[in-house]
């Protein structure tokens, strides 16, 4: 390993891309870090863990308990006053 080697080298395949230079200590460290990070992310994705853990399913909807009866019991007084029945006025009809 040589410290005077560049960290990135230009690709010889005719493109303008660069790659990590394994002859530079920093370039070699970047290669190792990239491989470890990629392997860790792939393992987490395969196990659906960490940031890839699915959100918990919402609880199913359950209505409130049915605790009233209809018609209301007539034992108590009603809050309204009784109205006389509606009748047709005399002479209509």
Secondary structure, DSSP 4 states (H G I P E B T S, - for coil): --TTS-SEEE-SSSSS-EEE-TTSHHHHHHHHHHHHHHHHHHHHHHHT-GGGPPPPPPPPP-PPP----SSPPTTSPPSSPPPPPP-PPTT--
